[in-house]
Amino acid sequence: MATELAHCTQLTPSGRLRHLLTLTDMSRDLIEELLERAESYLRPPGEPPARDPVLRGRTVANLFFEPSTRTRASFELAAKRLGADVLNLDVNMSSRKKGESVLDTIYTLQAMQVDVFVVRDASAGIPELIAASVEPHVSVLNAGEAAVSHPTQGLLDLMTMHQHKGRFDRLSVVIVGDIARSRVARSAVEGLQIMGTRDIRLVAPPGMTPDEKLYPGTTITSDLDGALPGADVVMALRIQRERMTEKAQMMTTHEYHAKYGLTAERLMRATPDAIVMHPGPMNRDVEIAGDVADGPQSVIVQQVTNGLAMRMAILAMVMEARRDR
Ligand code: NCD
């Protein structure tokens, strides 16, 4: 499907963001622009949230064919704070369950003048298929595609690292968990490499090792203690049980935590000011100890705040790119 649709580019002829499907063909400049725009939507705690009426009169449809809490809530609030009407399609009630093709659902909603589709789906290629099929003024934003990509998460992760660490080029980043099934890891690594990060260490427990062809230029290991020294960023990931097809010889959660859990003791191997990240949802005391998740090095809550600001930035930028379509 991907080759067939390779002509569907996410950028307009002048390089503006029309759709957000993947980070792979994004330039450093475009990512920097998104980071700046997202920063402009942050407000100090206790103050009213930023609003910007750039989507007034527009309609955003959230189509989540897979569960989501953070991503869906933050896209909804982001669209509302930009002045859009928001439609949240309840997947259990939707016609997709009755066998309607995803494109028929899209055409139906497009006939109701939806301007932006935010799509999460368990099948690879769906955001690209939709982007290749919608009218020229309509945008598609990938909110999580199988184990393939999660570009808005990648961007909010970059934003969070940038806030704490400034430059990307001398950063050492450790990502630990179910790398093989993680779209979060894919997009984080793609984004970091575009921004110039060279030291990326992927720690995968047995059965969770990714295809190394998908991760050129990274170090893949199963030794967490060996990977942590010198790390500036440590990102823990959830075991993606819902994507396990084979009966993986899974360790018990207790064993997993003992070997691969990010504990306070382990974290001491990283640099003293290393930040701890997790995309959520977290399994406390499995991939991350509760006290680390709530501890002074954790930026997990800030990732959520940044996610909303980043989704506002993306929505605003695709709307502005309409001018040169
Ligand atoms: C992630 C996802 O859905 O890919 N969650 C998220 O978007 N914050 C990670 C996960 O489900 O483990």
Residues whose N, C-alpha, C, O or C-beta is under 5 A from the ligand:
A	BS01	NCD	R70 T71 G144 R238 P279 G280 P281
